[in-house]
Amino acid sequence: MKKIYKVVWAKTAENDLLKIIEYIAQSNPGNALRILKKIKKQVADLYYSPERCRIVPELYDHGITQYREMVIAPWRIMYRVVDSKVFVLLVLDSRQNMEDILLKRLMQNII
């Protein structure tokens, strides 16, 4: 029997998704709802086999392998698997520089 994982959204990831959907809704509310449903559904499907998604390449280059990402173009959903939970950490636009975003967020949490 396959292991079942619980998918947990971090507040930061929820805020990321909300900002994306609000931005899209300004010009196309129907598309915003469709995108929201698509992202939520695909992320919820991580409850089984979350290891199927790739390790975040920018982190892998630095030897950090515990973070994975699901790509739902043009967005990247970063998460971490711990025991029987999948923690969704970030939802970012793939056209942005991931290293810059991570550094900025780390600095916000440190200072």
Buried (B, 14 or more C-beta within 10 A) or exposed (E): EEEEBEBEBBEBBEEBBEEBBEEBBEEEEEEBEEBBEEBEEEBEEBBEEBEEBEBBEBBEEEEEEEBBBBEBEEBBBBBBBEEEBBBBBBBBEEEEEBEEBBEEBEEEEEE
